[in-house]
Amino acid sequence: VPWGGGHKLRGPVFLHQDMSRLVNYGIGGYFGLHRDPFEFRNRVTNRTLTYSGNRIASFLIYLSEVPLGGYMSFPDLRLLLHPVKNSALFWYNFTPSGHQEEQIWHQGCPVVVGEKWIANKWILSYGNTFVRRCGVREDATQADIEEDMMRRYRY
């Protein structure tokens, strides 16, 4: 994939994506503890799961500064991240072997002063089945795969 001055973008090329969502949280706005993959079925999620697959990865972009509050918390990872305008978070929701990641529970903490604007993008599994590299072991983590790619795999 061409990118910039003749460089090649290395890493996954996500072909199927959920529509971007623009979200605003005013004072007191928060989003409770959750995981991004579809874990229940209804008419809307059935259609997405049937035609596009589940949310294998999440991408969140901070569009504003938040003077106080509005943190993103990943309790199982003991992470508390302050929103910084024009920064982004990316995480996988499934292990390379296809099991749901257990440590990606997260929440948007309440905004105390100001407001928080974010954009969410979810990468869906169909179209990426043969793009995301597999591990050489069933219990391989993403870090293992990246290390293997640097040592053995060629693009």
C-alpha positions as CSV (number, residue, x, y, z in Angstrom):
1,V,0.0,0.0,0.0
2,P,1.7,3.3,-1.1
3,W,2.1,5.8,1.7
4,G,3.9,9.1,1.6
5,G,7.2,9.4,-0.2
6,G,7.5,5.9,-1.6
7,H,7.4,4.2,1.8
8,K,5.1,1.2,2.3
9,L,2.7,1.1,5.2
10,R,3.5,-2.0,7.2
11,G,0.9,-3.9,9.1
12,P,-2.7,-5.0,8.7
13,V,-4.8,-3.5,5.9
14,F,-8.4,-3.5,7.2
15,L,-10.8,-4.1,4.4
16,H,-14.1,-4.3,6.4
17,Q,-14.9,-1.6,8.9
18,D,-17.9,-0.5,10.8
19,M,-19.1,3.1,10.1
20,S,-17.3,5.7,12.1
21,R,-19.2,7.1,15.0
22,L,-18.8,10.7,16.3
23,V,-19.6,11.0,20.0
24,N,-19.8,13.9,22.4
25,Y,-19.8,13.6,26.2
26,G,-20.8,16.8,28.1
27,I,-20.3,17.4,31.8
28,G,-21.1,14.1,33.7
29,G,-21.0,12.1,30.4
30,Y,-19.5,8.7,30.6
31,F,-19.8,5.2,29.1
32,G,-19.9,2.2,31.5
33,L,-17.7,-0.8,31.6
34,H,-18.0,-2.9,28.4
35,R,-16.2,-4.7,25.6
36,D,-16.6,-3.8,22.0
37,P,-17.3,-7.1,20.3
38,F,-21.0,-8.0,19.9
39,E,-21.9,-10.2,22.8
40,F,-25.6,-10.3,22.3
41,R,-27.9,-10.9,19.3
42,N,-30.7,-8.7,18.0
43,R,-31.8,-7.7,14.5
44,V,-29.0,-5.2,14.0
45,T,-26.1,-7.3,15.4
46,N,-27.3,-10.4,13.6
47,R,-27.1,-8.5,10.3
48,T,-23.6,-7.2,11.1
49,L,-22.3,-10.6,12.3
50,T,-23.8,-12.4,9.2
51,Y,-22.4,-10.0,6.6
52,S,-19.4,-8.4,8.2
53,G,-18.3,-10.4,11.2
54,N,-17.4,-9.2,14.7
55,R,-15.4,-6.2,15.8
56,I,-11.8,-7.7,15.8
57,A,-10.2,-4.3,16.6
58,S,-11.1,-0.9,18.0
59,F,-9.8,2.5,17.0
60,L,-10.6,5.6,19.0
61,I,-9.6,9.1,18.2
62,Y,-9.7,12.0,20.6
63,L,-11.0,15.1,18.9
64,S,-10.8,17.5,21.9
65,E,-8.9,18.3,25.0
66,V,-10.8,17.6,28.3
67,P,-9.7,19.9,31.1
68,L,-10.8,17.5,33.8
69,G,-12.1,13.9,33.7
70,G,-13.1,11.9,30.7
71,Y,-10.3,9.3,31.2
72,M,-10.4,6.0,29.4
73,S,-10.0,3.2,31.9
74,F,-8.9,-0.4,31.2
75,P,-9.2,-1.8,34.8
76,D,-7.8,-5.3,34.1
77,L,-4.7,-3.7,32.5
78,R,-4.5,-1.0,35.3
79,L,-4.5,1.7,32.6
80,L,-6.1,5.1,33.1
81,L,-5.6,7.3,30.0
82,H,-6.1,11.0,29.8
83,P,-7.7,12.2,26.5
84,V,-5.3,14.2,24.4
85,K,-6.6,16.0,21.3
86,N,-5.5,14.3,18.0
87,S,-4.2,11.2,19.8
88,A,-5.6,7.7,19.2
89,L,-6.0,4.4,20.9
90,F,-6.0,1.0,19.0
91,W,-6.5,-2.4,20.5
92,Y,-7.4,-5.9,19.3
93,N,-10.6,-7.4,20.8
94,F,-9.7,-11.0,19.9
95,T,-6.5,-13.0,20.3
96,P,-4.8,-14.1,17.1
97,S,-6.4,-17.6,17.6
98,G,-9.9,-16.0,17.6
99,H,-10.7,-16.1,21.3
100,Q,-12.2,-12.9,22.8
101,E,-9.6,-10.9,24.7
102,E,-10.5,-11.0,28.4
103,Q,-8.5,-7.9,29.4
104,I,-10.1,-5.4,27.1
105,W,-13.0,-4.4,29.3
106,H,-12.9,-0.6,29.3
107,Q,-15.0,2.5,30.2
108,G,-15.2,6.2,29.6
109,C,-15.0,7.9,32.9
110,P,-17.2,11.0,33.6
111,V,-16.3,14.4,32.2
112,V,-15.9,16.8,35.1
113,V,-15.0,20.0,33.3
114,G,-15.5,20.7,29.6
115,E,-16.6,18.2,27.0
116,K,-15.1,15.2,25.2
117,W,-15.4,14.6,21.5
118,I,-14.3,11.2,20.1
119,A,-14.5,9.2,16.9
120,N,-14.9,5.4,17.1
121,K,-14.0,3.0,14.3
122,W,-14.4,-0.7,14.6
123,I,-12.6,-3.1,12.3
124,L,-14.7,-6.1,11.4
125,S,-13.5,-9.7,10.9
126,Y,-14.7,-10.5,7.4
127,G,-12.3,-9.2,4.8
128,N,-9.5,-9.4,7.3
129,T,-9.5,-13.2,7.9
130,F,-6.4,-13.7,5.8
131,V,-4.8,-10.3,6.5
132,R,-4.1,-10.5,10.2
133,R,-1.2,-12.8,10.7
134,C,-1.6,-15.9,12.8
135,G,0.7,-17.0,15.6
136,V,3.0,-20.0,15.3
137,R,1.5,-21.2,18.6
138,E,-2.2,-21.3,19.5
139,D,-1.6,-19.2,22.6
140,A,0.4,-16.5,20.7
141,T,-0.2,-12.9,21.6
142,Q,-0.1,-10.0,19.2
143,A,3.4,-9.1,20.6
144,D,4.6,-12.7,19.8
145,I,3.3,-12.3,16.2
146,E,5.0,-9.0,15.7
147,E,8.2,-10.4,17.0
148,D,7.9,-13.4,14.7
149,M,7.2,-11.1,11.8
150,M,10.3,-9.1,12.4
151,R,12.4,-12.3,12.5
152,R,10.9,-14.6,10.0
153,Y,8.0,-13.3,8.0
154,R,8.4,-11.2,4.9
155,Y,5.7,-8.8,3.6
